[in-house]
Amino acid sequence: MFDVLRLVTETAVASPWLLAVIVGLALLDALLPVVPSEATIIAAGVAAAAGQQDLLLVIGAAGLGAFLGEVIGYLIGRGIGPAVRTRLAGGSRADAFDRVARLLDRRGGTVLLTARFIPAGRTAAVLAAGATGYPAARFAGYTVVGAWLSAAWVGVLGYAGGTAFAGQPLVALGVSFGLATVIGLVADVVRRLRRPAAAPVPAAAQVSAAAPVSAGLPVSAGVR
């Protein structure tokens, strides 16, 4: 059974269609954090270490998908932002909305670049940026950098695992994905510990969570 699973894994990651799959999953992951794009990128990185994929193409595909997904999320937030602001008028959530807008105005680059390394933080930050009217040009600039930075990080992590465990793709996948999960959890813990002093992502989460509800739309994700 182990040999069969390894054969299936090796065949899948060597497929020429893998790059197209990465683009699609990375796009969806920006809007629905439950989509396993990170695992697929790690697998492609492991395949690159075995010579079955090109690491630069893997990173490029992952970055492209993430960028497109985040732009779509921003446009969704931009479209529902005015209605949200109107319906929140005079309430505590209106104050949260204004705080997020001020935070993005002062530290938008930091929020947009770091939120992607926190589970579900990216989705919240992207929707909040659109809903609060964060300048599109600045958003696009930070998103270009952040999308390919995070894609490179995940791809290289898979490549490193594939290099360290050459000939053992399943072990390389498990170790690389486990390490990525631990790092994400550590980042989330650090964020929670710092919450009393400065809470950029939780505030953004309030706006992004309130936005779909207030606009009469279903909430598809909690808060990357």
Secondary structure, 3 states (H helix, E strand, C coil): CHHHHHHHHHHHHCCCCHHHHHHHHHHHHHHCCCCCHHHHHHHHHHHHHCCCCCHHHHHHHHHHHHHHHHHHHHHHHHHHHHHHHHHCCCCHHHHHHHHHHHHHHHHHHHHHHHHHHCCCHHHHHHHHHHHCCCCHHHHHHHHHHHHHHHHHHHHHHHHHHHHHCCCCHHHHHHHHHHHHHHHHHHHHHHHHHCCCCCCHHHHHHHHHHHHHHHCCCCCCCCCC
